[in-house]
Amino acid sequence: MAEFYLLILFILFSSYFSGIEIAIYCINRVRLQYKVDRGIRSAKIIKRLLEDPQALICTVLIGNNIVNYLAAATFTYIISKNMSQANSELVATLILAPIMLVFAEAIPKIICQRKADTFLYTASPSVKFFSQLFLPLVYVLKGANKIPQLFLKNVSKRTPIFTPYRLGFFIREGVEEGIISGYQDMMARNIMKLGSIPIKKIMIPLKRTTLVSYDASADQLIGYAKNAMFSRIPVYKGSRSNIVGVINLFDFLSVGTEKSTISDFLKDTERLNSETLIDDALVRMQKTKQRMAIVTNKDNESIGIVTIKDLVEEIVGELMAW
């Protein structure tokens, strides 16, 4: 009778380790960090264990293999009391395998997938205990895992912590939990799209842009300043597609002399190919501290302009005041 109770105990432990395995992947990371920030002890334990996921998985695998072996050995011993050793091993395998599959694998994983947070927070002290108990074996497994890497030199040693899909999953969890607002969700998704949108999609074409000729007089420039909606105006020389720089009307008006010419205030500006992605354009303009850039085609001809405001609006939405 004692052997039967031992068998039940080993099956329960097997289901426990199976539940831990699936809960590791399904736990709500946003809620976990929130609980850590609030100082909840179980959350701190889980957070610390998840910092070394390889060790945690090794702990689960070691525990599961040990109890599965003990369950098989115990059940074989029970069966062998009534038949030969060879037959008892075969019968034990045929009977125990489906039992373990259903009660130690399928059912606990289904339950713990749906209740990952509740289960893992409750089980955190025991998970910590087994992690410390199996620590020597974990070191052995982690060391053995490095051996194949010696022969796979082309395999990257590091994999990204966050993929766009995984990050999107965490954002959805944050929204569902009320930790992330709808506006923050919108900004996060817009940021993830920046690397796939070229600036030609958001640029202002030259035909819709106010330009000033390089040869314009001071009086003409003052006239532009009175009607202009923006302080920076692109300057062209000869053809409108030949943008040679940008003039800041405030700089010009601060001097306000009739003898001044555009060349006295002309400043170089960033030139970006129309295929440049928004995130790259934003980084380049931030580095050069430019608030306006000229967009060019493959022949280096100017075809439009783009401003920091245009780029930022792709993240936060329309800005009425800038």
LINZI-V839869 format. One line per field, one symbol per residue. ss: DSSP state (a for helix, b for strand, c for the rest). Layout:
ss: ???
This chain:
ss: caaaaaaaaaaaaaaaaaaaaaaaaaccaaaaaaaaacccaaaaaaaaaaccaaaaaaaaaaaaaaaaaaaaaaaaaaaaccccaaaaaaaaaaaaaaaaaaaaaaaaaaaaaacaaaaaaaaaaaaaaaaaacaaaaaaaaaaaaaaaaaccccccccccccaaaaaaaaaaaaaaccccaaaaaaaaaaaaaaacbaaaccbbaaaccbbbccccaaaaaaaaaaccccbbbbbccccccbbbbbbaaaaaaaccccccaaaccbccbbbbcccbaaaaaaaaaaacccbbbbbcccccbbbbbbaaaaaaaaacccccc
